[in-house]
Amino acid sequence: MSKRRRPVEKAERLLAGFSSSRLSAQDAAAHASRWRKTFAARVLAETGSPTHLGFDWHAFSYGYAYSVSGDAAQSAYRSRQRPQSFFVLVGATPSDGFACQADTLPYFDRTGLDVYVVANDFRWTMVFTHEAEWCGPYFTTAEWAARSADGAA
């Protein structure tokens, strides 16, 4: 098994209790691009690159987009628990993913994975990082992400 395949296969195992289907490479790329445009647009605007230092979630850790982290992120995510459709994108710069429908949202705490859970309508996202003890998780909404971490529009 290639090293690149391991994270998505681990995520697939963790999603076993959810109704999920693997996205095609084209759909995963399209969703990752939409995620960057929705939640990390300032990264491109301010750095000229769509991803900062190889991780899309650095949009939050470096303050390009407003988010809450840690316990506040977990609380905001838990408040979204209800039957719904959502996407799970996998990777530092996601190249794989799943379309899911479930009564609850998945948790990827301390899995060693970089996982982006995003509402089907891209109104909010929860990002679990491989740096769980140091960076993340991060939660934001499309509206919040339009602001930098210091609150500037």
Sequence and secondary structure as in RCSB ss.txt:
>XXXX:A:sequence
MSKRRRPVEKAERLLAGFSSSRLSAQDAAAHASRWRKTFAARVLAETGSPTHLGFDWHAFSYGYAYSVSGDAAQS
AYRSRQRPQSFFVLVGATPSDGFACQADTLPYFDRTGLDVYVVANDFRWTMVFTHEAEWCGPYFTTAEWAARSAD
GAA
>XXXX:A:secstr
  TTHHHHHHHHHHTTTSEEEE  HHHHHHHHHHHHHHH HHHHHHHSSSSBTTBTTHHHHTTSS  EEHHHHHH
HHHTT SSEEEEEEETTTT EEEEEEESS    TTSS  EEEEETTSSEEEEE TTTTTS  EEEEHHHHTS TT
S  
